[in-house]
Amino acid sequence: MRCDLIIPALDEEANIDPLFDAIDTLGPDRVRHVVLADNDSRDATATRAAARGAIVVTETHRGYGAVCLRAMQRLARINPPPEVVVFLDADLADDPSHLPDLVTPIERGDADLVIGSRVRHAAPGALSLVQRFGNGLACRLIALATGKHPSDLGPFRAVRWTTLQRLAMADRTWGWTVEMQMKAALLDIPVAEVDVPYRRRHAGRSKISGTVRGVVTAGSKIIATIGRLWWQRDLIRVAAAAHPDAAGTVAPVAANPDATTTLSPPPAPPPSRRNGPS
């Protein structure tokens, strides 16, 4: 399947080369294009990414969702469009080598959205107690609102392109990941989780967990987003039903439709080098 990678980034210059070194081992057969969505960094994040062959787009309005939306706009102009989009943060806390583990359930038709769940294999200190509490609370609220039971809101995720269009993503800040999962749950889109390792960021400081203010702001936005989307659930379902892809092929739901399927990662294929920039 045609797989493109979106990397939202803000002041991540120190991480760009080791990040792209890891991505290069996946090979061009696994990753077609890498789109680095730069959130108006003050350092050379964009320049370094362009030198490594990335398609670089810039969003001056600060916000995690804003840069992801900008990258999606860029992908929409590529012919043919991707079949699968993977989202990966630039801090190397998630290991790019596990990208095939997230894409494989979509290729098999087992899911349309796959979340890399960090909670079981996070390295000591990679997720703070505050992060674990907030993440767990958000997941419990999603379960109460939708009957689905995610374990994590991790940023490392893969989604079918047509499904991503149907979700009509709109959040421009820290509600992006929970908006995707909440809408998928409300629309009964097949979702799977794959356990992935998670480590401390390679370099730099987190824009969320690095400060108390960041944690509180992001947590409040996530909870507010869950409430807003639950209140708008009927409108979301009507809009999704009218989407051109609503009648298309949909992957089968797991035997228990109220559960989020958890999959064990398949063995990774042997690495190969990319043949130059995309």
C-alpha positions in Angstrom: 0.0 0.0 0.0 1.1 3.6 -0.7 2.2 4.8 2.8 3.1 8.4 3.5 4.5 9.7 6.8 3.5 12.9 8.6 5.9 14.3 11.2 4.7 17.4 13.1 7.7 19.3 14.5 8.6 22.4 16.5 12.2 23.2 17.3 13.4 19.6 16.7 16.6 20.3 14.8 18.7 18.1 17.1 16.4 15.1 16.4 16.1 15.4 12.6 19.2 13.5 11.5 18.8 10.5 13.9 15.1 10.4 13.1 15.7 10.3 9.3 18.5 7.7 9.8 15.9 5.5 11.4 13.2 6.2 8.8 15.7 5.4 6.0 16.1 1.9 7.2 12.4 1.2 6.3 13.1 1.6 2.6 11.1 3.3 -0.2 8.7 0.3 -0.5 7.4 1.0 3.0 7.4 4.8 3.1 6.7 6.7 -0.1 6.8 10.4 1.1 7.8 12.0 4.4 6.1 15.3 5.1 7.7 17.3 7.8 5.1 19.7 9.1 7.1 22.5 10.7 5.2 24.7 13.2 7.3 27.8 12.5 10.4 26.5 14.3 13.0 29.0 15.5 15.9 26.6 14.7 16.9 24.7 11.5 14.3 22.0 11.8 12.8 22.6 8.4 16.2 23.1 6.7 17.6 19.9 8.1 14.5 17.9 7.1 14.5 19.3 3.5 18.2 18.3 3.3 17.1 14.7 4.2 14.6 14.6 1.3 11.4 15.4 3.2 8.5 17.4 1.8 8.5 20.4 4.2 5.4 22.4 4.9 5.1 25.3 7.4 2.2 26.3 9.6 2.7 29.6 11.4 -0.3 29.2 13.6 0.9 27.3 16.7 -0.9 24.0 17.3 -0.3 20.3 16.9 -3.5 19.8 15.0 -2.8 22.8 12.8 0.5 21.4 11.5 -1.1 18.0 10.9 -3.9 19.6 8.9 -1.4 21.5 6.8 0.5 18.3 6.0 -2.8 16.6 5.0 -3.5 19.5 2.6 -0.1 18.8 1.0 -0.7 15.1 0.7 -4.1 15.8 -0.9 -2.3 17.5 -3.8 -0.3 14.4 -4.6 -1.5 12.1 -7.4 -2.1 9.4 -6.6 -2.9 10.1 -2.9 -1.6 7.8 -0.2 -3.6 4.8 0.8 -2.3 4.9 4.4 -1.0 7.8 6.5 1.2 7.3 9.5 1.7 10.1 12.1 4.9 10.1 14.1 6.3 12.7 16.4 9.8 14.1 15.7 11.3 13.5 19.2 12.2 9.8 18.6 10.3 8.7 21.7 8.5 6.3 19.4 10.7 4.0 17.3 10.1 4.4 13.5 11.1 0.8 12.9 7.7 -0.2 14.3 5.9 1.6 11.5 5.2 -1.7 9.6 3.6 -3.1 12.8 1.0 -0.3 12.6 0.4 -0.5 8.8 0.1 -4.3 8.6 -3.4 -4.5 10.3 -4.7 -2.0 7.7 -3.1 -4.0 4.8 -4.8 -7.2 6.1 -8.2 -5.5 6.4 -8.3 -5.9 10.2 -8.6 -2.2 10.9 -8.9 1.3 9.4 -7.1 3.0 12.3 -4.2 1.6 14.3 -2.9 3.2 17.5 0.6 2.5 18.8 -0.1 1.9 22.5 2.7 3.0 24.8 1.3 2.0 28.2 2.6 -1.6 28.4 6.2 -1.0 27.1 7.1 2.5 28.1 10.6 2.8 29.4 11.0 4.0 33.0 10.3 7.7 33.2 9.2 8.0 29.6 5.6 8.6 30.7 5.2 10.6 33.9 2.6 9.7 36.5 0.7 12.8 35.5 0.8 11.7 31.8 -0.4 8.2 32.8 -3.2 9.5 34.9 -4.4 12.0 32.3 -4.1 9.4 29.5 -6.0 6.8 31.6 -8.7 9.3 32.5 -9.2 10.3 28.8 -9.5 6.7 27.8 -12.0 6.0 30.5 -14.1 9.0 29.4 -14.1 7.7 25.8 -15.2 4.3 27.0 -18.1 5.9 29.0 -19.1 8.0 26.0 -18.8 5.4 23.3 -18.5 1.9 24.7 -15.1 1.5 23.1 -12.1 0.9 25.3 -8.8 2.4 24.1 -5.7 2.0 26.3 -3.8 5.0 25.0 -4.0 8.3 23.0 -0.4 7.8 21.6 0.6 10.0 18.7 2.2 7.1 16.7 -0.7 5.9 14.6 -1.7 4.7 11.1 -4.9 5.4 9.4 -6.4 4.6 6.0 -6.5 7.8 3.9 -10.1 7.5 2.9 -11.0 7.0 6.6 -9.0 10.1 7.5 -11.0 12.1 5.0 -14.2 10.8 6.4 -13.3 11.8 9.9 -13.2 15.5 8.8 -10.5 16.4 11.3 -10.7 19.9 12.6 -9.0 20.4 15.9 -5.9 22.7 15.6 -4.3 22.1 19.0 -3.9 19.3 21.6 -7.3 17.7 20.9 -6.1 16.2 17.6 -5.3 12.7 18.7 -8.4 12.3 20.9 -10.6 13.8 18.1 -9.5 11.1 15.8 -10.2 8.3 18.2 -13.4 9.7 19.5 -14.8 10.2 16.0 -13.7 6.7 15.0 -15.5 5.3 18.0 -18.7 7.3 17.3 -18.7 6.1 13.7 -17.9 2.4 14.5 -14.7 2.6 12.4 -12.6 -0.6 13.0 -9.8 0.4 15.4 -6.8 -1.7 16.5 -4.0 -1.2 19.0 -0.5 -2.5 18.7 1.9 -2.4 21.6 5.0 -0.3 20.8 8.0 0.7 22.9 8.2 4.2 24.2 11.3 6.0 25.5 12.4 9.4 26.7 12.8 11.9 23.9 16.2 11.8 22.1 16.9 15.5 22.6 15.2 18.8 23.5 12.3 19.4 25.8 8.7 18.3 25.4 6.2 21.1 24.5 3.6 19.3 26.7 5.1 17.2 29.4 8.1 19.5 29.8 6.0 22.0 31.9 3.2 21.9 34.4 1.3 24.4 32.3 1.7 22.3 29.2 0.3 19.2 30.9 -2.7 21.1 32.4 -3.4 22.9 29.1 -3.3 19.7 27.0 -5.2 17.7 29.5 -8.0 20.3 29.8 -8.3 20.5 26.0 -8.5 16.7 25.6 -11.3 16.4 28.2 -13.2 19.3 26.7 -12.8 17.7 23.2 -14.3 14.5 24.4 -17.3 16.3 25.8 -17.8 18.5 22.8 -17.7 15.5 20.3 -20.1 13.5 22.4 -22.5 16.4 22.4 -22.1 16.7 18.6 -22.3 12.9 18.0 -25.5 13.0 15.9 -24.1 15.7 13.6 -20.8 13.8 13.3 -22.7 10.7 12.2 -24.8 12.6 9.6 -21.8 14.3 8.1 -19.8 11.1 7.9 -22.8 9.3 6.2 -22.8 12.0 3.5 -19.1 11.6 2.8 -18.3 10.1 -0.6 -16.3 7.3 1.0 -19.0 6.3 3.5 -20.3 3.6 1.1 -16.9 2.3 0.3 -15.1 -0.8 1.5 -14.8 -1.0 5.2 -12.6 -3.4 7.1 -14.5 -6.0 9.2 -15.1 -5.2 12.9 -13.6 -7.4 15.6 -15.8 -10.1 17.0 -16.6 -7.9 20.0 -17.7 -4.5 18.5 -17.5 -2.8 21.8 -13.7 -3.5 22.2 -10.6 -2.0 20.7 -8.7 -4.9 19.1 -5.2 -5.3 20.5 -2.8 -7.0 18.1 0.6 -8.4 18.6 3.2 -6.9 16.2 4.2 -9.2 13.4 7.9 -9.8 12.7 9.4 -6.8 11.0 10.8 -7.3 7.5 14.6 -7.0 7.0 15.6 -3.3 6.7 16.6 -1.8 3.4 18.0 1.6 2.5 15.9 4.2 0.8 17.0 5.0 -2.7 17.5 8.7 -2.3 14.9 11.3 -1.3 11.2 10.9 -2.1 
